């Protein structure tokens, strides 16, 4: 039996971090330059139920039954098998590899969930639609992050740019021409559960102030949807800058992110902001293609541990 390969992209939120958790609009896009890949190999000569999980990046290997109960790979596979109502697993070997940095705002946990759920289902003879894969991945995201918006699993499962409002059907976006973006990693872990929890605590103590900020972020996402479809990149860049200011006021930026955002703007970016939960992780800059490399180099010189250019279609 040939190997079954399941792959999931990274993602970035262009507009709407944190606001999306509370039902305000957001816009996210897949980043296929970075991805997580899982290969499934049948092992017909081995005992049923024996699943060996190999991680190419860490060089480690363990049987599924030996992984800790808290291990996300074990949780996701067990959940998928339960949802598919499979009583007995055929023997298999799984090989995982990823170029998506973890705890950096690029959707590494959602990509793991999507790739594993899709791969497990295909390996066991099921062909789940993206919507069902997204729904199942969302259940895993809730375990991982507590109160996620659902945008990460959606954009990764569908692998399309989308306009998102929690508990509503996603709206796919089509751009007249590709977007060129530069992503730069501060190297500071960004723990979504903790940062989302901090915003929730602030909202409980200052509901009027925080809700006003979240609402304004949502309004920017609404404006950006129109400008993105029109390919008015100058205006989209201005909206990115406005969104970052609001995230600063929300208290989720940090000096390292602000430095990289400022560097990108000074080097010719159309606009820049943090992406993801904040307090570390990545920032994103929108640029014309001919400026991308100079911006990437400037971000590395300003302290980013990694900077990549990506094209979003």
N, C-alpha and C positions, 0 to 999 in steps of 0.2 A: 504494500500500500504506500503510495507516495506521501511525502510530508504535506501537512496542511499548515500554511503560513498565515498568520493573522497579524496585521500591522495597524497601529493607531498613531495619528499625528499628535504633536504638541498643539497648544492653542495659546492665543493671547486675547485678552479683553481690550478692545480699542476704547470702549466707553462703558462706564456703568459699574465698576467694581464697588462692592458693598451695597450700593443702591439696589442692585438686582436681588439681593437677599430679601429685601422688603417690598418687592413687587414693582419696583420702578424699572423702566426700560434699560437695556444694555445691548451692546454690539460686540460680538466675538468673531474671531476668524481662526481657521486652522493654520498651523505652521508645519508644512510637510518637510521642511528642511531638517526638522528634528522629529524622531519617531521612536516608538517602542514596538518591538517585534517578538512574536512568540511562534516557534515552530513546534508542531506536534508530530511525533513519530510513533507509529503503532509497533508494539513489541509482542507479536502473536505467540512467541515461544515462552513467554513469562506468565506468571500467575495473574489471574484477573485482579484488578484493583491496585496493582503496583504501578504507581506513577512516580517516575523519577524527575525531579525538577532541577535543571541545571541553569545557573546564571553565568552567562558568558562574561559579563563585566566584572564580576567578583571572583570568578573561578570556583565557586562553591556548588555543591550538589547535595540534595537530600530527598528522601522519599516524602511524598505528600503527607503520609500518616505520621512522619517524624517531625514535621514542621510545627512550631508552637501554635497554639490555638489563636494567638494574637497576630500571626503572620498574615499580611494582606493577601498573598497568593493563595494560601490555604482557604481563607475566608471566601475569596471570590470564587474559587473552583467549587468549593462545597455548596455555595449558594446557587451557582449556575446549575450544578447537577441536581440539586433539590428542585429548582424551578422547572427543570426539564423532566422531572419525575423519573430519573434513571436509577434503577436499583443496584445494578452491578456495572462497574467500569471495566472496559477492556484495558489490558496493560499498555502503558505508554511512557514515552520520554518527552519532556518539554524542554526547549532551549529558549531562554529569555535573554534579550539584549536591548539596550536603550541608549539613545543619544540625548534624551530629555533630562536635564538636570533636575534633581528632586528638590522639594521645598524652595522653589524659585518662582512660583506664579505662572508656570507654563503648563499646568495640567498633568503632571506626571502620574498622580494617583488615578485620575479619570482615564488616562490613556492605558494604564495597566488594567483597569476594570474592563474597558471596552475591548481591548485586544484579547484578554483572557476569555471573556464571556462569548465573544464572537468565535474564537478559536475552539473553545470547548464545545460549543453548540455544533459547529461544522464537523468537528472530529467525531461527534456522536450521531451525526446524520441529520442535524436540524439546520434550517436556513432561516435564522431569525431576521426580521426586518430591522432597519436602523432604529426605528422608534422603540421597539421592544428592547433592543440592546441598550439604548439610552436609558430607558426606564429601569432596567436591572442594574446598570452602572450607577444610577442615581441612588439606589438603595445602598450600594457600597460606599458611595460618597458621603451619605449621611452617617454611616458608621465611622468613617475616617475623619470627617470634618465637623460633625455635629449639626450645623444648620446651613448647608450649602444652598446656593441659589438654583442649581440645576443647569446652569449655563455651560459648565465645563463638559459634562458628559454629553450634552446635546450637540455642541459644535464638533466634538471629537467623534461621536458616533456617526453623525451625518457627513462629516468632513466637508462642510460648506460654510461660508460666511453667513451669519444669521443675526437677525434682530430678535431679541428675547425679552419676554415678560413672563415672570414666574406663573406657573399654572395656566398658561395659555399656549396655544399651538405656536410653534416657532415659525418665523417668517424668513425665508431664505433671501439673501441679497445677491444681486448680480452686478458686478462692476464692469463699466465699459472698457476699462484697461486695468492691468494689474497694479496693485499697490506695492511700492518698494519700502520695506521697513528694515530698521536695524534694531536688534535686541541686544542689550548689554546686561550682564549679570554682576551684581555687586559682590557676590560671594557670601553674602549674609543669609543664612537660612530664614525663610519666610514661612512661618507655621500658621496655616490658614485658620485652624480651629482657635488658636490663641488670639489672633488679630480680630477675627470675626467676633469673638467673645468680648474683646475690649470695646469694639464699636457698640455691641449690644448693651454693655454696661453704661457707656456714655449716653446712649439713647434712653435708657431707663432713668438716668439722673437728670438729663437735659433734653427731654423729648422734643420740644419746640425747635431748639437750635439744631439738633441732629437731623430731625425730619426735614427741616428747611434745606439743609445741605444735601441730603439724599434726593430730595425732590428736584433740586437744581441740577444735580448730576444726571438724573433721569431726563430732564428737559434738554440737556446737552446731547444725550444719546438720540433723542427724537430729531433734533436739528441735524445731527451727524448722519442719520439714515438718509435724509434727503440729499445732503451734500455729497455723500459717498456715491450714491446712484448717479448723480450728475457729474461725478468726477471733478468736483470743485475742491482740489487738494489743498489749495491755499486756505480755504475756509475750514476744511477738515483739520489742518494743522493748528489753526487758531483755537478750534474747539478742544483739541488735545491739550493745549496749554491751559485753557480754562478748566478742564477737568482735573488737571494736576493740582492747580491752586486749591480747588475744592477738597481734594484728597489730603492736601497739606492741612487744611482747616479741620478736616475730620480727624487728623492726628495719626494718619497711617503711613506717612512718608518718613524719611530719615535723612540725615545729612549726606550719606553716600548716594542715595537715589537722587536727591536734589542736585548734587554735584554733577552727576552724569546727565541729568535732564538739561542742566544749564550748559554743559559742554556741547551736547548735541545741537542745541539751538544756536550757540555761538559759531558752530562749525558749519551751519547752513541747513539744518533740518527745518522742515516746514512746521513741525511741532513735535513735542515730546512729553511723556508722562510716565509715571510708574505703571506697572501692569501686574495684576494679581492682587493678593491681599495687602501687600506692602510691608513696611518695617524691614525691608531687605528684598532679596530676590531680584527681579529684572525690571528694567525700564524699556520703553519702546520709543523709537523715533521714526516719524514719517519723513521721507525724503524723495527728491528726484533721483532717478537712477545714477546720474553722473556724479552725485555727491555722496553716495552710499559708502564707498571705500574710505574716503577721507574722514567721514563721520565715525566709521567703525574703528579706524586707527586712533582717532582722537579719544574715543571712549576707553580704549585699552590704555592709552597713555594717562588717562584720568583716574585709573584705578579699577576698571572693570576686569574681572578675571576671565571673562569670555565675551566676545561680541561677534554676532553673526548677521549677515544680510539675508533677507528672505523676500520672496515675491509671493504676494497673495492674490489669487485670481477669483 
